[in-house]
């Protein structure tokens, strides 16, 4: 019995040695490489879309030199490899890493890029104006930070364009609900949504498209009496209508 137990222990130790051998070989290899060589190796692998392999070199560089400019660049590149994979789990991981970089290095010139990519991670997860708009609001907040904190950065122009897209989605959501309440003759509910739309998203295409409905609802509200076929909803929260 003791002999069998000893053999089992040896088997476990051997298996452990085998599993750690690739990691040890990698460590031995990268330990002799310069920071520049580590970054270049990661870039070469990323160019071939070997994301996991590239991530190993970037991660080693970032962990070994966290306050070095190359180490910080490698930390962003780790996040980039996750973003490039596009699936929800990878986007979530990328989001965490871009946010961490932005919080840890508020004065780093690359923070504008980190905030831009943080917004893109959220924006990639939205599913249209009639779905959950949490990711769109998160994206808009990140893009707005780029334009406000780094107006002269190369990322500012792209952030401004993406922010406008977020605003359009948020505005179209309000317009969709206003139309829904108009269809069920809930005019006060429609007016609440239209008023919110015009005050918060006045420069959007959705706001311009809302003009005929605004005029219709205004005339009804200013008429001799307002009769609703359905009770007016409370300002927030309101039920989301079916996708239009």
C-alpha distance (Angstrom), angle and dihedral (degrees) to the residues before:
residue distance angle dihedral
X1 . . .
X2 3.81 . .
X3 3.81 88.8 .
X4 3.81 91.3 54.3
X5 3.79 90.9 48.7
X6 3.81 90.8 50.6
X7 3.78 91.4 49.8
X8 3.81 90.4 50.6
X9 3.81 91.0 51.3
X10 3.79 91.3 50.2
X11 3.81 90.2 49.9
X12 3.81 90.8 52.4
X13 3.81 91.9 49.0
X14 3.79 91.9 48.4
X15 3.80 91.2 49.1
X16 3.79 89.6 49.8
X17 3.78 91.7 51.5
X18 3.79 90.9 49.5
X19 3.81 93.3 49.8
X20 3.81 92.6 48.5
X21 3.79 95.2 46.2
X22 3.85 95.9 83.2
X23 3.80 90.1 48.2
X24 3.80 91.0 49.8
X25 3.79 91.2 48.3
X26 3.81 90.3 50.6
X27 3.80 91.2 49.0
X28 3.80 91.7 49.1
X29 3.80 89.5 50.4
X30 3.79 99.1 47.8
X31 3.80 94.2 41.2
X32 3.78 89.7 71.3
X33 3.82 94.8 47.2
X34 3.78 125.2 94.9
X35 3.80 122.5 -123.6
X36 3.79 90.0 -104.7
X37 3.79 92.0 50.4
X38 3.80 91.9 49.8
X39 3.79 91.7 51.8
X40 3.81 92.6 45.7
X41 3.82 91.6 49.7
X42 3.79 90.9 50.6
X43 3.80 90.8 48.3
X44 3.81 91.7 50.4
X45 3.80 91.3 52.7
X46 3.80 92.5 44.6
X47 3.80 89.7 51.7
X48 3.81 86.9 60.2
X49 3.85 90.0 46.2
X50 3.79 91.9 -114.8
X51 3.77 89.1 145.2
X52 3.79 100.4 170.7
X53 3.79 94.3 47.8
X54 3.80 92.2 45.9
X55 3.79 89.3 49.3
X56 3.81 91.1 58.7
X57 3.81 92.5 60.1
X58 3.79 94.2 41.5
X59 3.80 91.5 48.1
X60 3.79 93.4 49.5
X61 3.79 90.7 50.6
X62 3.81 93.6 45.4
X63 3.81 93.6 47.1
X64 3.80 94.2 45.0
X65 3.81 96.3 46.7
X66 3.84 106.7 24.2
X67 3.82 95.3 160.3
X68 3.79 97.3 39.4
X69 3.83 116.5 101.3
X70 3.80 90.1 -122.8
X71 3.79 90.9 47.4
X72 3.80 91.0 52.9
X73 3.78 91.0 47.2
X74 3.79 89.2 51.7
X75 3.82 90.2 51.5
X76 3.80 89.2 56.9
X77 3.78 90.5 47.0
X78 3.80 89.9 54.9
X79 3.80 87.4 56.7
X80 3.81 89.5 46.2
X81 3.81 91.3 57.0
X82 3.80 90.5 55.3
X83 3.81 92.2 46.3
X84 3.80 90.4 51.3
X85 3.81 91.4 59.4
X86 3.85 90.6 62.9
X87 3.81 98.9 -161.3
X88 3.80 117.1 126.3
X89 3.80 95.8 -107.0
X90 3.80 92.1 50.5
X91 3.81 92.8 45.6
X92 3.80 89.5 52.1
X93 3.81 91.1 51.2
X94 3.79 91.4 47.3
X95 3.80 89.6 49.3
X96 3.80 91.3 54.3
X97 3.79 92.4 49.4
X98 3.80 96.3 46.7
X99 3.81 89.7 48.4
X100 3.81 91.2 48.2
X101 3.80 91.4 51.5
X102 3.80 91.6 48.7
X103 3.80 92.1 50.4
X104 3.80 96.6 43.1
X105 3.79 97.4 45.9
X106 3.82 107.8 33.5
X107 3.82 93.2 160.1
X108 3.79 97.2 44.5
X109 3.83 112.6 116.4
X110 3.80 88.4 -133.5
X111 3.80 91.1 62.7
X112 3.81 89.3 91.1
X113 3.80 88.9 59.4
X114 3.81 91.9 45.7
X115 3.82 91.3 52.6
X116 3.81 91.8 46.1
X117 3.79 91.1 52.3
X118 3.79 91.3 43.7
X119 3.79 87.6 58.1
X120 3.79 91.6 46.8
X121 3.81 90.9 53.4
X122 3.80 89.6 57.5
X123 3.80 94.2 40.4
X124 3.81 90.8 53.4
X125 3.80 88.6 59.7
X126 3.81 99.1 54.7
X127 3.78 119.3 103.8
X128 3.79 105.4 -160.9
X129 3.81 137.8 -65.3
X130 3.81 95.6 -67.4
X131 3.81 94.7 54.3
X132 3.81 133.2 71.1
X133 3.79 105.9 -45.3
X134 3.80 96.4 -165.1
X135 3.83 93.0 102.0
X136 3.82 90.6 48.1
X137 3.80 92.2 52.8
X138 3.81 90.8 47.5
X139 3.79 90.6 49.7
X140 3.81 92.3 48.2
X141 3.81 90.8 52.0
X142 3.82 91.9 52.9
X143 3.81 94.1 45.6
X144 3.80 90.5 48.3
X145 3.81 89.9 53.3
X146 3.78 90.6 55.2
X147 3.79 93.3 51.9
X148 3.80 93.3 44.3
X149 3.80 100.3 41.7
X150 3.81 99.2 33.3
X151 3.83 107.5 26.8
X152 3.81 92.0 155.6
X153 3.81 96.8 44.7
X154 3.82 119.5 111.8
X155 3.81 88.3 -118.2
X156 3.82 93.9 57.7
X157 3.81 96.5 82.7
X158 3.80 94.1 51.3
X159 3.80 90.8 44.3
X160 3.81 90.5 52.8
X161 3.80 91.6 52.3
X162 3.80 92.8 48.5
X163 3.80 90.9 46.0
X164 3.80 88.7 55.6
X165 3.81 89.6 52.4
X166 3.79 90.0 52.1
X167 3.79 90.9 50.0
X168 3.79 89.9 50.8
X169 3.81 92.3 52.8
X170 3.80 91.8 48.0
X171 3.81 91.2 47.6
X172 3.80 92.7 47.8
X173 3.78 89.4 52.3
X174 3.82 89.8 57.8
X175 3.80 91.8 45.9
X176 3.79 91.5 50.7
X177 3.78 92.0 53.6
X178 3.82 92.1 45.0
X179 3.81 90.0 53.8
X180 3.78 90.3 48.3
X181 3.81 91.6 54.3
X182 3.78 89.4 46.4
X183 3.81 89.9 55.1
X184 3.81 91.1 54.9
X185 3.84 90.7 42.6
X186 3.80 93.3 -115.0
X187 3.80 92.5 144.9
X188 3.79 98.7 170.8
X189 3.78 89.7 51.8
X190 3.79 90.4 49.7
X191 3.79 91.0 48.5
X192 3.79 92.9 51.1
X193 3.80 90.9 54.4
X194 3.80 94.0 43.9
X195 3.79 91.5 48.6
X196 3.80 90.5 51.0
X197 3.81 90.4 47.2
X198 3.80 94.5 51.8
X199 3.80 94.1 45.2
X200 3.79 97.3 47.0
X201 3.81 104.6 29.7
X202 3.82 105.5 26.8
X203 3.81 95.7 146.1
X204 3.79 97.8 53.0
X205 3.78 128.7 106.4
X206 3.79 88.0 -122.5
X207 3.81 90.2 59.9
X208 3.80 90.5 53.8
X209 3.80 91.4 47.7
X210 3.80 88.8 52.0
X211 3.82 93.3 62.3
X212 3.87 97.0 94.5
X213 3.80 91.7 48.2
X214 3.80 91.1 46.5
X215 3.80 90.0 54.0
X216 3.80 92.2 46.7
X217 3.79 94.1 49.6
X218 3.80 92.3 44.2
X219 3.81 91.7 54.7
X220 3.79 91.6 48.3
X221 3.79 92.6 49.1
X222 3.81 91.9 47.9
X223 3.81 92.7 47.2
X224 3.80 127.2 103.1
X225 3.78 92.4 -80.7
X226 3.76 140.3 -5.9
X227 3.78 114.4 -128.5
X228 3.75 117.1 179.9
X229 3.76 125.9 -161.0
X230 3.79 88.6 -156.0
X231 3.80 131.1 29.3
X232 3.76 116.9 -96.2
X233 3.79 112.3 -103.8
X234 3.76 123.6 -122.6
X235 3.84 112.6 -98.3
X236 3.81 93.3 -106.3
X237 2.90 141.0 47.1
X238 3.79 101.0 21.5
X239 3.80 131.0 176.3
X240 3.78 113.8 -95.8
X241 3.82 112.2 -123.8
X242 3.76 122.7 -132.9
X243 3.80 115.2 -78.3
X244 3.79 109.9 -80.4
